[in-house]
Amino acid sequence: GALKHKCKINTEFQKTVGGLIELVDQLAKAAESEKMKAIGARNLLKSIAKQREAQEQQLQALIAEKKMQLERYRIEYETLCKIEADQNEFIDQFIFQK
């Protein structure tokens, strides 16, 4: 009787321990899955941040290029204004000489 009772308790104990081990395994798998999701999300955010940074650098380069172009046009405009003034002065002198 006592031995049979002890075996029954031992079997119940083993079932309980087995169930707990299974539960812990499931929790570990779920935790690992969530961890992988978090890592994926973090990598995606890093990737987006890098894309934004690259885009910002491209735009900064474009702005610098356009500023240089604007400066060239400004110089060209000033030169043309001076040529126009010189030509007008020449025309005025030519007309007054007649």
Steps between C-alpha positions, in 0.01 A plus 500: 500500500762753607727423205211524254399835656859625479517400129171680432629818669828471307310461169281803581813697592666401172188603305494837680872557441459393136212747460705778658798426274270508197350831616845653556605381153193662343568824686864492388391449137248786528764726657749412223235573237424841654872572528542425127205727417657779707837452330328511161317819591820659631688408180220643288512828695880515463463438126238777469723736700796425269282559192387834643860595577608413144204692359588802715862489378381484138275800555781694673726428200225614263452823700877568487500436123202735447665771714812480281285516187317803640833670573617434139173647366536804727853565371384446140211743557730767646736456203210536252374810686847655471517413126154652450602817684820524292303450174241761603778742582662431159164552322440826690850628406448392136162682479637817666800509267277537194 
